């Protein structure tokens, strides 16, 4: 089914960036919709203390609820479902939409804003989402490393990514940090060993087979049978960027798959914008919100 109405903008993603864009576009009285698949990364945040104005902390689900309610106060239309396809139609874009009941239709708009985010690659742990929601497994030391002070911290990752995250946590908060490896033995070269020693970072040379919850902590089981216990484990395995819709119409990405954006967060495809974690840069809620506000204002001025 095709919707013949041509919108000013279609926003793909219902996380902090997408909902911020919705708030701005609604207050600009633009014709737009938000497509929300209900898989915002922010929903897994147990409690954030680095989002301004919430000194006592706020959970991700509550943050998203407030952002959605705020946008809807001004008439934002938020559709539950998935953007399944994106194509240029000469003077704008068409977006394939599948609703929560499986119904499909085509939406049209002059501009599209992708705020589709990323998916963290989880460590091998049963019920990993529950461990994330309880704060035992974490993905973002910039977000919540402060709360790791005085705790035993494991960092599990591959190569430079794992080493870099371990150094960041240790040098910033002086935490008791141990670097763990997946799949391959951890044998740092001399410069890496020097960096580990400089920041008092321990490392386990034998790869980790699996993680398991143990009371209020996490146990890392090595392939040699050794058990290493931590209060918190940071996963530095990486993430998958939800940039496929954009690359399908020719948008450029970096080596990791993050969308490259220029001024006003426009991708290399004219009229296609991106904001939040799906873009190159610092993956932070406030950064994505700021990008989205700038994009929404620029789209409004182009309409």
ROVOTOR-944512 format. One record per residue: chain; x, y, z of N, C-alpha, C in turn. Coordinates in Angstrom, 1 decimal, padded with zeros to 4 digits. Last residue first. Layout:
% residues N
REC chain    n.X    n.Y    n.Z   ca.X   ca.Y   ca.Z    c.X    c.Y    c.Z
REC     A      X      Y      Z      X      Y      Z      X      Y      Z
...
END
This chain:
% residues 303
REC chain    n.X    n.Y    n.Z   ca.X   ca.Y   ca.Z    c.X    c.Y    c.Z
REC     A  012.7  023.6  003.9  011.3  023.3  003.4  010.6  024.6  002.9
REC     A  015.1  024.4  005.0  015.1  024.0  003.6  013.7  023.7  003.0
REC     A  014.5  024.8  007.6  014.9  026.0  006.8  015.0  025.6  005.4
REC     A  014.0  022.2  008.5  013.0  023.2  008.5  013.3  024.3  007.6
REC     A  016.6  021.1  008.2  015.5  020.6  007.4  014.4  021.6  007.3
REC     A  017.9  022.6  010.3  018.3  022.7  008.9  017.2  022.2  007.9
REC     A  016.5  021.6  012.5  016.5  023.1  012.2  016.9  023.3  010.7
REC     A  017.2  018.9  012.4  015.8  019.3  012.3  015.7  020.8  011.9
REC     A  020.0  019.1  012.8  019.4  018.6  011.5  018.0  019.0  011.4
REC     A  020.2  020.2  015.4  020.8  020.9  014.3  020.2  020.4  012.9
REC     A  019.0  018.2  016.9  018.4  019.5  016.9  018.9  020.3  015.7
REC     A  020.7  016.0  016.3  019.4  016.0  015.9  018.7  017.3  015.9
REC     A  023.1  016.9  017.6  023.1  016.7  016.2  021.7  016.7  015.6
REC     A  022.1  016.8  020.3  022.6  018.1  019.7  022.6  018.0  018.2
REC     A  021.6  014.1  020.6  020.5  015.1  020.7  020.9  016.4  020.1
REC     A  024.2  013.1  020.3  023.1  012.7  019.4  022.0  013.7  019.4
REC     A  025.3  014.2  022.6  025.9  014.5  021.3  024.8  014.2  020.2
REC     A  023.9  013.1  024.7  023.8  014.5  024.5  024.3  014.9  023.1
REC     A  024.6  010.4  024.4  023.2  010.8  024.3  023.2  012.3  023.9
REC     A  027.4  009.5  022.4  026.9  010.0  023.7  025.5  010.5  023.4
REC     A  029.9  008.6  020.7  028.6  008.0  021.0  028.1  008.4  022.4
REC     A  031.6  010.8  018.7  031.4  010.3  020.1  030.0  009.8  020.3
REC     A  031.9  009.6  015.3  032.1  010.6  016.4  031.8  009.9  017.7
REC     A  029.8  008.9  012.5  031.1  009.0  013.1  031.1  009.9  014.3
REC     A  026.4  007.7  013.3  027.4  008.5  012.6  028.8  008.4  013.3
REC     A  024.8  006.3  015.0  025.0  005.7  013.6  026.0  006.5  012.8
REC     A  024.3  007.8  017.3  025.4  006.8  017.3  025.7  006.2  015.9
REC     A  023.2  010.9  015.8  023.4  010.0  016.9  024.4  008.9  016.6
REC     A  022.0  011.3  012.5  022.3  011.8  013.8  022.4  010.7  014.8
REC     A  021.8  012.1  009.0  022.0  011.1  010.1  022.4  011.8  011.4
REC     A  020.0  012.7  005.9  020.7  013.1  007.1  020.9  012.0  008.1
REC     A  019.6  013.3  002.6  019.6  012.2  003.6  020.6  012.6  004.8
REC     A  020.0  015.4  000.9  018.7  015.3  001.5  018.6  014.1  002.5
REC     A  022.5  013.7 -001.0  021.8  015.0 -000.7  020.4  014.7 -000.2
REC     A  024.7  011.6  000.5  023.5  011.6 -000.4  022.7  012.8  000.0
REC     A  026.5  011.8  002.5  027.0  012.1  001.1  025.9  012.0  000.1
REC     A  024.5  013.4  005.0  025.3  012.3  004.5  025.8  012.7  003.1
REC     A  024.5  016.2  007.2  024.0  015.6  005.9  025.0  014.5  005.5
REC     A  025.1  017.6  009.5  024.9  016.2  009.6  024.3  015.6  008.4
REC     A  025.8  020.2  009.0  024.4  020.0  009.3  024.1  018.5  009.3
REC     A  028.5  019.1  007.0  027.9  020.2  007.7  026.4  019.9  007.8
REC     A  028.6  015.6  006.8  029.3  016.9  006.7  028.5  017.9  007.5
REC     A  029.2  012.2  007.8  028.3  013.3  007.6  029.1  014.6  007.5
REC     A  029.3  008.7  007.3  030.1  010.0  007.3  029.1  011.1  007.0
REC     A  028.2  006.2  009.5  027.9  007.1  008.4  028.8  008.3  008.5
REC     A  030.2  003.3  010.3  029.5  004.5  010.7  029.3  005.5  009.5
REC     A  031.7  001.2  009.6  030.3  001.2  009.1  029.5  002.4  009.6
REC     A  034.4  001.2  010.0  033.6  000.5  011.0  032.1  000.4  010.6
REC     A  035.4  002.8  008.0  035.7  001.4  008.0  034.9  000.6  009.0
REC     A  032.5  004.9  007.2  033.9  004.7  007.5  034.2  003.2  007.6
REC     A  030.3  005.4  004.3  030.6  005.0  005.7  032.1  004.9  005.9
REC     A  028.2  007.2  002.1  029.5  006.7  002.5  029.6  006.4  004.0
REC     A  025.2  006.1  000.4  025.9  007.0  001.5  027.2  006.3  001.9
REC     A  023.7  004.7 -001.5  025.0  005.2 -001.8  025.7  006.1 -000.8
REC     A  021.5  003.4 -000.7  021.3  004.5 -001.6  022.6  005.2 -001.9
REC     A  022.6  001.6  001.1  021.8  001.1  000.0  021.5  002.1 -001.1
REC     A  023.5  003.1  003.2  024.5  002.6  002.2  023.8  002.0  001.0
REC     A  021.0  003.5  004.5  021.8  004.6  003.9  022.8  004.1  002.8
REC     A  020.3  001.0  005.5  019.4  001.8  004.6  020.1  002.8  003.8
REC     A  022.6  000.3  007.1  022.3 -000.4  005.8  021.4  000.4  004.9
REC     A  023.4  001.2  009.5  023.6  002.1  008.4  023.2  001.5  007.1
REC     A  023.8  000.5  012.3  022.5  000.3  011.6  022.5  001.3  010.4
REC     A  026.8 -000.9  013.2  026.1  000.3  012.8  024.9  000.0  012.0
REC     A  027.7 -003.0  015.8  027.3 -003.0  014.4  026.5 -001.7  014.2
REC     A  030.7 -002.8  017.9  029.2 -002.7  017.6  029.0 -002.7  016.1
REC     A  033.0 -004.2  020.3  032.6 -003.4  019.2  031.1 -003.4  019.0
REC     A  034.1 -005.2  022.6  034.1 -006.1  021.4  033.7 -005.3  020.2
REC     A  034.4 -004.5  025.2  035.0 -003.6  024.2  035.1 -004.4  022.9
REC     A  032.5 -004.5  028.1  032.7 -005.2  026.8  033.2 -004.2  025.7
REC     A  033.4 -004.6  031.4  033.2 -003.7  030.2  033.4 -004.5  029.0
REC     A  032.2 -005.9  034.3  032.9 -006.2  033.1  032.5 -005.3  032.0
REC     A  032.5 -005.7  037.8  031.9 -005.1  036.6  032.8 -005.6  035.4
REC     A  033.7 -007.2  039.7  032.4 -006.5  040.1  031.7 -006.0  038.8
REC     A  035.1 -010.4  039.0  035.0 -009.0  038.9  033.7 -008.4  039.4
REC     A  037.3 -013.2  038.9  036.0 -012.6  039.5  036.2 -011.0  039.4
REC     A  038.1 -015.9  037.0  038.5 -014.6  037.4  037.3 -013.8  037.8
REC     A  039.2 -019.2  037.0  038.1 -018.3  037.1  038.5 -017.0  037.7
REC     A  040.7 -021.5  034.7  040.9 -020.5  035.7  039.6 -019.6  035.8
REC     A  040.6 -023.2  032.5  039.8 -023.5  033.7  039.9 -022.5  034.8
REC     A  041.7 -022.3  030.3  042.5 -023.2  031.1  041.8 -023.6  032.4
REC     A  039.9 -020.6  029.2  040.0 -021.9  028.6  040.9 -022.9  029.3
REC     A  038.3 -018.9  032.0  039.3 -019.1  031.0  039.3 -020.5  030.4
REC     A  035.4 -017.2  032.9  036.0 -018.6  032.9  037.0 -018.7  031.7
REC     A  034.7 -014.7  035.0  035.2 -014.9  033.7  035.9 -016.3  033.7
REC     A  031.9 -013.7  036.9  033.0 -014.6  036.8  033.4 -014.8  035.3
REC     A  030.6 -010.8  038.5  030.7 -011.6  037.2  032.0 -012.4  037.3
REC     A  028.4 -010.1  041.3  029.5 -009.9  040.4  029.5 -010.8  039.2
REC     A  026.7 -010.8  043.3  026.6 -009.4  042.8  027.7 -009.1  041.8
REC     A  026.5 -014.1  042.1  026.1 -013.2  043.2  025.9 -011.8  042.6
REC     A  027.7 -014.2  039.1  028.0 -014.8  040.4  027.7 -013.9  041.5
REC     A  027.2 -014.8  035.7  026.9 -014.0  036.9  027.2 -014.9  038.1
REC     A  029.9 -015.5  033.5  028.7 -016.0  034.2  028.5 -015.1  035.4
REC     A  031.4 -015.9  030.3  031.1 -015.1  031.5  029.9 -015.7  032.1
REC     A  033.9 -018.0  028.6  032.5 -017.5  028.8  032.5 -016.6  030.1
REC     A  036.6 -018.1  027.9  035.6 -019.0  027.3  034.2 -018.4  027.4
REC     A  039.3 -016.0  027.3  038.1 -016.2  028.1  037.1 -017.0  027.3
REC     A  042.7 -016.9  026.8  041.4 -016.4  026.4  040.3 -016.8  027.3
REC     A  045.5 -016.1  028.9  044.6 -017.2  028.3  043.2 -016.6  028.0
REC     A  046.5 -013.8  030.1  047.0 -014.2  028.7  046.1 -015.3  028.1
REC     A  045.1 -011.1  031.5  045.1 -012.6  031.6  045.4 -013.1  030.2
REC     A  046.7 -008.3  033.1  046.1 -008.9  032.0  046.1 -010.4  032.1
REC     A  046.4 -005.2  035.0  046.7 -006.6  034.9  046.2 -007.1  033.6
REC     A  047.6 -002.0  035.0  046.6 -002.8  034.4  047.1 -004.3  034.4
REC     A  049.0  000.3  035.8  048.8 -000.8  036.8  047.6 -001.7  036.3
REC     A  049.8  002.0  033.9  048.5  002.3  034.5  048.1  001.2  035.4
REC     A  052.3  001.0  033.1  052.2  002.4  033.5  050.9  002.7  034.2
REC     A  051.6 -001.6  032.3  052.4 -001.4  033.5  052.2  000.0  034.0
REC     A  050.4 -001.0  029.8  049.7 -001.7  030.9  050.3 -001.5  032.2
REC     A  052.5  000.2  028.5  051.3  001.0  028.7  050.5  000.3  029.8
REC     A  054.3 -001.9  028.3  054.7 -000.7  029.0  053.4  000.1  029.4
REC     A  052.8 -003.6  026.7  053.1 -004.0  028.1  053.5 -002.8  028.9
REC     A  052.9 -002.2  024.4  051.6 -002.4  025.0  051.8 -002.8  026.5
REC     A  055.6 -002.2  023.7  055.0 -000.9  024.0  053.6 -001.1  024.7
REC     A  055.9 -005.2  023.5  056.6 -004.4  024.5  055.9 -003.0  024.7
REC     A  052.6 -006.7  022.9  054.0 -006.4  022.5  054.6 -005.5  023.6
REC     A  050.7 -009.1  024.8  051.0 -007.7  024.4  052.4 -007.5  024.0
REC     A  048.9 -011.6  024.3  050.4 -011.5  024.4  050.8 -010.1  023.9
REC     A  046.3 -013.5  024.8  046.7 -012.1  025.0  048.2 -012.1  025.2
REC     A  045.0 -015.9  022.5  045.8 -015.6  023.7  046.3 -014.1  023.7
REC     A  041.7 -015.5  021.2  043.2 -015.6  021.0  043.9 -015.3  022.3
REC     A  039.0 -015.5  022.3  039.4 -016.3  021.1  040.9 -016.5  021.0
REC     A  039.3 -012.4  024.0  038.4 -013.4  023.4  039.2 -014.2  022.3
REC     A  040.9 -011.3  027.0  040.8 -011.5  025.6  039.8 -012.5  025.2
REC     A  041.1 -008.6  029.5  040.8 -010.0  029.1  040.7 -010.1  027.6
REC     A  042.7 -006.7  031.9  042.4 -006.8  030.4  042.2 -008.3  030.1
REC     A  041.6 -005.2  034.8  042.2 -006.4  034.2  041.8 -006.5  032.8
REC     A  041.9 -002.6  037.2  041.5 -003.1  035.9  042.3 -004.3  035.4
REC     A  040.8 -000.7  039.6  041.5 -002.0  039.5  041.1 -002.7  038.3
REC     A  040.9  002.7  038.6  040.2  001.5  039.0  041.1  000.3  038.9
REC     A  041.5  005.4  038.1  042.4  004.6  038.9  041.8  003.3  039.4
REC     A  040.0  006.9  036.3  039.4  006.7  037.6  040.3  005.8  038.5
REC     A  041.7  007.3  034.1  040.7  008.3  034.4  040.3  008.1  035.9
REC     A  043.4  005.1  033.8  044.0  006.4  033.9  043.0  007.5  034.4
REC     A  041.5  003.0  033.6  042.5  003.0  034.6  043.1  004.4  034.9
REC     A  039.9  003.6  031.4  039.3  003.4  032.7  040.3  003.6  033.8
REC     A  041.8  003.7  029.3  041.0  004.9  029.6  040.4  004.8  031.0
REC     A  043.0  001.2  029.3  043.8  002.3  029.7  042.9  003.5  030.1
REC     A  040.7 -000.3  028.4  041.3 -000.6  029.7  042.2  000.6  030.2
REC     A  040.4  000.8  025.9  039.3  001.0  026.9  039.9  000.7  028.3
REC     A  042.8  000.0  024.6  042.5  001.4  024.7  041.4  001.7  025.8
REC     A  042.6 -002.8  024.7  043.7 -002.1  025.4  043.3 -000.7  025.6
REC     A  040.3 -003.2  023.0  040.3 -003.6  024.4  041.4 -002.9  025.2
REC     A  041.4 -002.1  020.6  040.1 -001.6  021.2  040.0 -001.9  022.7
REC     A  043.6 -003.5  019.9  043.8 -002.1  020.4  042.5 -001.6  021.0
REC     A  042.4 -006.8  020.6  043.4 -005.9  020.1  043.4 -004.5  020.7
REC     A  039.1 -007.1  021.9  040.1 -007.6  020.9  041.1 -006.5  020.6
REC     A  037.9 -007.6  025.3  037.9 -007.1  023.9  039.0 -007.7  023.1
REC     A  036.9 -006.8  028.5  037.0 -007.9  027.5  036.9 -007.4  026.1
REC     A  037.9 -005.8  031.5  037.7 -005.3  030.2  037.9 -006.4  029.2
REC     A  036.8 -005.8  034.8  037.4 -006.6  033.7  037.0 -005.9  032.4
REC     A  037.4 -004.3  037.9  036.8 -004.1  036.6  037.6 -005.0  035.6
REC     A  036.5 -003.8  041.1  037.3 -004.7  040.3  036.7 -004.7  038.9
REC     A  036.1 -000.4  042.3  035.6 -001.7  041.9  036.6 -002.5  041.1
REC     A  036.8  002.2  042.6  036.9  001.4  043.7  036.4 -000.1  043.5
REC     A  034.5  003.4  040.1  035.6  003.7  041.0  035.6  002.7  042.2
REC     A  032.4  003.1  038.5  033.2  001.9  038.6  034.4  002.2  039.6
REC     A  031.1  005.5  038.1  030.5  004.6  039.0  031.3  003.3  039.3
REC     A  032.6  006.5  036.0  032.7  007.1  037.3  032.2  006.2  038.4
REC     A  031.8  005.1  033.7  033.0  004.7  034.4  033.2  005.3  035.8
REC     A  029.5  005.7  032.3  029.3  005.3  033.6  030.6  004.8  034.3
REC     A  030.2  006.9  029.8  028.9  007.1  030.4  028.9  006.8  031.9
REC     A  032.7  006.0  029.2  032.5  007.5  029.2  031.2  007.8  030.0
REC     A  032.3  003.3  029.1  033.0  003.8  030.3  032.9  005.3  030.3
REC     A  029.9  001.4  027.9  030.4  002.7  027.7  031.0  003.3  029.0
REC     A  028.9 -001.2  028.5  029.5 -000.9  027.1  030.2  000.4  027.0
REC     A  028.8 -003.7  031.0  028.6 -002.3  030.6  029.3 -002.2  029.2
REC     A  027.4 -005.9  033.4  028.0 -005.8  032.1  027.7 -004.4  031.5
REC     A  026.0 -005.0  035.7  027.2 -005.9  035.8  028.0 -006.0  034.5
REC     A  023.7 -003.6  035.5  025.0 -002.8  035.6  026.2 -003.7  035.7
REC     A  021.3 -004.7  035.0  021.7 -004.7  036.4  023.0 -004.0  036.6
REC     A  021.2 -004.6  032.2  020.2 -003.8  033.0  020.6 -003.7  034.5
REC     A  023.2 -006.4  031.6  023.4 -005.0  031.3  022.5 -004.2  032.1
REC     A  022.0 -008.8  032.5  023.3 -008.4  033.2  023.6 -006.9  032.9
REC     A  019.9 -008.9  030.7  019.6 -008.7  032.2  020.8 -008.3  032.9
REC     A  021.3 -009.3  028.4  020.6 -008.0  028.5  020.2 -007.8  030.0
REC     A  022.4 -011.9  028.7  023.3 -010.7  028.8  022.5 -009.4  029.0
REC     A  021.7 -014.6  029.1  020.9 -013.5  029.7  021.7 -012.2  029.8
REC     A  025.0 -015.8  029.1  023.6 -016.1  029.1  022.8 -014.9  029.7
REC     A  027.6 -014.5  027.2  027.0 -014.6  028.6  025.5 -014.8  028.4
REC     A  030.0 -013.3  025.4  029.3 -014.6  025.6  028.8 -014.8  027.0
REC     A  029.1 -009.8  024.8  030.0 -010.9  025.2  029.2 -012.2  025.3
REC     A  027.5 -008.3  021.9  027.5 -008.8  023.4  028.6 -009.8  023.6
REC     A  027.9 -005.5  020.2  028.1 -006.9  020.1  028.3 -007.4  021.5
REC     A  025.3 -003.1  020.1  026.5 -003.5  020.7  026.6 -005.0  020.5
REC     A  024.1 -001.5  017.3  023.8 -002.6  018.2  025.1 -003.1  018.7
REC     A  023.2  002.0  016.8  024.1  000.9  016.7  023.5 -000.3  017.6
REC     A  021.0  004.3  015.1  021.8  003.9  016.2  022.7  002.7  015.8
REC     A  019.2  005.7  013.5  018.9  004.3  013.7  019.9  003.6  014.7
REC     A  018.3  008.1  012.4  018.8  008.1  013.8  018.7  006.6  014.3
REC     A  018.2  009.6  009.5  018.5  008.3  010.1  019.0  008.5  011.4
REC     A  015.9  011.5  007.9  016.9  011.6  009.0  017.0  010.2  009.6
REC     A  015.0  012.7  004.7  015.0  011.5  005.7  016.2  011.8  006.7
REC     A  012.9  014.8  002.8  014.1  014.5  003.5  013.9  013.3  004.4
REC     A  010.4  014.6  001.5  011.5  015.4  000.9  012.9  015.0  001.5
REC     A  008.8  011.4  001.4  009.2  012.6  002.1  010.3  013.3  001.3
REC     A  006.5  008.7  001.8  007.3  009.6  000.9  007.6  010.9  001.7
REC     A  006.0  005.2  002.5  005.9  006.6  002.9  006.9  007.4  002.0
REC     A  004.2  002.3  001.8  005.3  003.1  001.4  005.0  004.6  001.8
REC     A  003.5 -000.5  004.0  003.1  000.6  003.1  004.3  001.4  002.8
REC     A  002.2 -003.5  005.5  003.3 -002.8  004.9  002.7 -001.6  004.0
REC     A  001.6 -005.2  008.6  001.1 -004.5  007.5  002.2 -003.6  006.9
REC     A  002.6 -006.3  011.0  003.0 -006.9  009.7  002.5 -006.2  008.5
REC     A  002.0 -005.0  013.3  001.1 -006.1  012.9  001.5 -006.8  011.6
REC     A  003.7 -002.9  013.4  003.9 -003.9  014.4  003.0 -005.1  014.1
REC     A  004.5 -002.2  009.8  004.0 -001.9  011.2  004.1 -003.1  012.1
REC     A  007.0 -001.3  007.7  006.2 -002.5  008.2  005.8 -002.2  009.6
REC     A  007.7  000.8  005.0  007.4  000.7  006.4  006.5 -000.5  006.7
REC     A  010.0  002.2  002.8  009.1  001.1  003.1  008.9  001.0  004.6
REC     A  010.2  005.4  001.7  010.6  004.6  002.8  009.6  003.5  002.9
REC     A  011.5  007.6 -000.8  010.4  006.7 -000.4  011.0  005.7  000.7
REC     A  012.5  011.0 -001.1  012.8  009.6 -000.8  011.4  008.9 -000.6
REC     A  013.1  013.5 -003.6  012.9  013.1 -002.3  013.2  011.6 -002.1
REC     A  012.9  013.7 -006.3  012.7  014.9 -005.6  012.5  014.6 -004.1
REC     A  013.9  011.0 -006.9  014.2  012.1 -007.8  014.0  013.4 -007.0
REC     A  013.6  009.1 -005.0  012.6  009.1 -006.1  012.7  010.4 -006.9
REC     A  015.7  006.7 -003.4  015.5  008.1 -003.9  014.5  008.1 -005.0
REC     A  014.7  004.5 -000.7  015.1  004.7 -002.1  014.9  006.2 -002.4
REC     A  014.7  002.0  001.7  014.9  003.4  001.4  015.3  003.6  000.0
REC     A  013.0 -000.3  003.8  013.6  000.0  002.5  013.7  001.5  002.4
REC     A  011.9 -000.7  006.3  012.4 -001.8  005.6  013.2 -001.5  004.3
REC     A  011.5  000.5  009.4  011.8  001.0  008.1  012.5 -000.1  007.3
REC     A  009.0 -000.8  011.6  010.3 -000.9  011.0  010.4 -000.3  009.6
REC     A  007.1  000.3  014.4  007.3 -000.6  013.3  008.7 -000.4  012.8
REC     A  005.0  002.8  015.4  005.6  001.6  015.9  005.8  000.6  014.7
REC     A  005.3  006.2  014.7  004.8  004.9  014.2  005.6  003.8  014.8
REC     A  004.4  009.2  015.9  005.4  008.2  016.1  004.8  006.8  015.8
REC     A  004.0  012.5  015.3  003.4  011.2  015.0  004.5  010.1  015.0
REC     A  003.7  015.2  017.5  004.6  014.3  016.8  003.9  013.0  016.6
REC     A  002.3  017.2  019.0  001.7  016.5  017.9  002.6  015.6  017.0
REC     A  003.4  018.0  021.3  003.4  019.0  020.2  002.9  018.4  018.9
REC     A  003.5  015.8  022.8  002.7  016.9  023.4  002.5  017.9  022.3
REC     A  005.3  014.1  021.6  003.9  013.9  021.3  003.0  015.1  021.8
REC     A  007.6  015.0  022.8  007.4  015.2  021.4  005.9  015.1  021.0
REC     A  007.1  014.1  025.5  007.4  015.5  025.2  007.1  015.9  023.7
REC     A  006.9  011.4  025.2  005.7  012.2  025.7  005.9  013.6  025.3
REC     A  009.5  010.8  024.4  008.4  010.5  023.5  007.2  011.4  023.9
REC     A  010.9  011.6  026.7  011.2  012.2  025.4  010.1  012.0  024.4
REC     A  009.9  009.9  028.6  009.7  011.3  028.8  009.9  012.0  027.4
REC     A  010.7  007.4  027.6  009.2  007.7  027.8  009.0  009.2  027.9
REC     A  013.5  007.6  027.7  012.8  007.5  026.4  011.3  007.8  026.5
REC     A  013.8  007.7  030.5  014.3  008.8  029.6  013.6  008.8  028.3
REC     A  012.8  005.2  031.2  012.1  006.4  031.6  012.5  007.6  030.8
REC     A  014.8  003.6  030.0  013.4  003.4  029.6  012.6  004.7  030.0
REC     A  017.2  004.4  031.3  017.0  004.6  029.9  015.5  004.5  029.5
REC     A  016.8  006.2  034.4  016.9  005.0  033.7  016.6  005.2  032.2
REC     A  018.8  008.7  035.9  017.5  008.4  035.2  017.8  007.1  034.4
REC     A  020.1  010.7  038.6  020.1  009.6  037.7  018.8  009.3  037.1
REC     A  020.2  012.9  040.1  019.9  011.7  040.8  019.9  010.5  039.9
REC     A  020.6  014.8  038.1  021.6  014.6  039.1  021.4  013.3  039.9
REC     A  019.7  015.5  035.4  019.2  014.4  036.1  020.3  014.0  037.1
REC     A  020.8  017.6  033.9  019.5  017.9  034.5  019.0  016.7  035.4
REC     A  022.7  015.7  031.5  022.4  016.9  032.3  021.0  017.0  032.8
REC     A  023.7  012.5  032.0  022.8  013.3  031.2  022.4  014.5  032.0
REC     A  025.2  010.9  033.7  025.9  011.9  032.9  025.1  012.6  031.9
REC     A  023.9  008.9  034.9  024.2  010.0  035.8  025.0  011.1  035.0
REC     A  021.5  006.4  034.3  022.5  007.3  033.8  022.6  008.5  034.7
REC     A  020.8  003.1  034.8  020.6  004.4  035.4  021.8  005.3  034.9
REC     A  020.7  001.1  032.8  020.0  000.9  034.1  019.7  002.2  034.8
REC     A  020.0  001.1  029.4  020.7  001.9  030.5  020.0  001.7  031.8
REC     A  018.5  000.0  027.4  019.3 -000.9  028.2  020.1 -000.2  029.3
REC     A  017.5  002.1  025.9  016.6  001.4  026.8  017.3  000.4  027.7
REC     A  019.4  003.0  024.2  019.3  003.7  025.5  018.4  002.9  026.4
REC     A  019.1  001.6  021.9  020.1  001.2  022.7  020.0  001.8  024.1
REC     A  015.8  000.9  020.8  016.8  001.9  021.2  017.8  001.4  022.2
REC     A  013.8 -000.6  019.6  015.1 -001.2  019.9  016.2 -000.2  020.3
REC     A  011.4  000.3  018.4  011.4 -000.1  019.8  012.7 -000.8  020.2
REC     A  011.3  001.3  015.9  011.3 -000.2  016.0  011.2 -000.7  017.4
REC     A  009.6  004.0  014.8  010.3  003.5  016.0  010.2  002.0  016.0
REC     A  009.6  006.7  012.7  009.5  005.2  012.7  010.3  004.6  013.8
REC     A  007.9  009.7  012.8  009.0  009.0  013.3  008.7  007.5  013.2
REC     A  006.9  012.0  010.2  006.6  010.9  011.1  008.0  010.4  011.6
REC     A  005.7  015.4  009.4  006.8  014.3  009.5  006.2  013.1  010.3
REC     A  005.5  018.6  008.6  004.8  017.3  008.4  005.8  016.2  008.4
REC     A  006.2  021.1  011.1  006.5  020.4  009.9  005.7  019.1  009.8
REC     A  006.2  022.8  013.3  005.0  022.5  012.6  005.2  021.9  011.2
REC     A  008.3  023.1  015.0  008.4  023.9  013.7  007.1  023.7  012.9
REC     A  007.6  021.3  016.8  007.4  022.7  017.2  007.6  023.6  016.0
REC     A  008.2  019.0  015.4  006.8  019.2  015.8  006.6  020.7  016.1
REC     A  011.0  019.2  015.1  010.1  019.3  013.9  008.7  019.5  014.2
REC     A  011.7  019.0  017.8  012.0  020.2  017.1  011.1  020.3  015.8
REC     A  010.8  016.3  018.4  010.4  017.5  019.2  010.6  018.8  018.4
REC     A  012.2  014.8  016.6  010.7  014.9  016.6  010.2  016.1  017.3
REC     A  014.8  015.1  017.4  014.4  015.6  016.1  012.9  015.8  016.0
REC     A  014.5  013.7  019.8  014.8  015.1  019.8  014.5  015.8  018.5
REC     A  014.0  011.2  018.8  012.9  011.8  019.6  013.2  013.3  019.7
REC     A  016.5  010.5  017.6  015.3  010.6  016.8  014.1  011.3  017.5
REC     A  018.2  010.7  019.9  018.4  011.5  018.7  017.1  011.7  017.9
REC     A  017.1  008.7  021.7  017.3  010.1  022.1  017.4  011.0  020.9
REC     A  015.2  006.6  019.4  016.1  006.8  020.5  016.2  008.3  020.9
REC     A  013.7  005.7  017.2  013.0  006.3  018.3  013.9  006.4  019.5
REC     A  014.1  005.9  013.7  014.7  005.7  014.9  014.0  006.5  016.1
REC     A  013.9  008.0  011.1  014.0  006.6  011.3  014.8  006.4  012.6
REC     A  011.7  010.4  010.0  012.8  010.2  011.0  012.8  008.7  011.3
REC     A  011.0  012.1  007.1  010.8  010.9  007.9  012.0  010.6  008.7
REC     A  009.6  015.3  006.2  010.7  014.5  006.7  010.2  013.1  007.3
REC     A  007.4  016.3  004.9  008.6  017.1  004.9  009.8  016.2  005.3
REC     A  005.6  013.9  002.9  005.9  014.6  004.1  007.2  015.4  003.9
REC     A  003.0  013.4  000.7  004.4  013.6  000.8  004.8  014.5  002.0
REC     A  000.6  010.9  000.5  001.0  012.1  001.1  002.5  012.3  001.1
REC     A  000.1  008.4 -000.5  000.4  009.4 -001.5  000.8  010.7 -000.8
REC     A  001.3  005.4  000.5  000.7  006.6  001.1  001.1  007.7  000.1
REC     A  000.6  002.2 -000.8  001.4  003.4 -000.9  000.6  004.6 -000.4
REC     A  000.8 -001.2  000.0  000.0  000.0  000.0  000.9  001.2  000.0
END
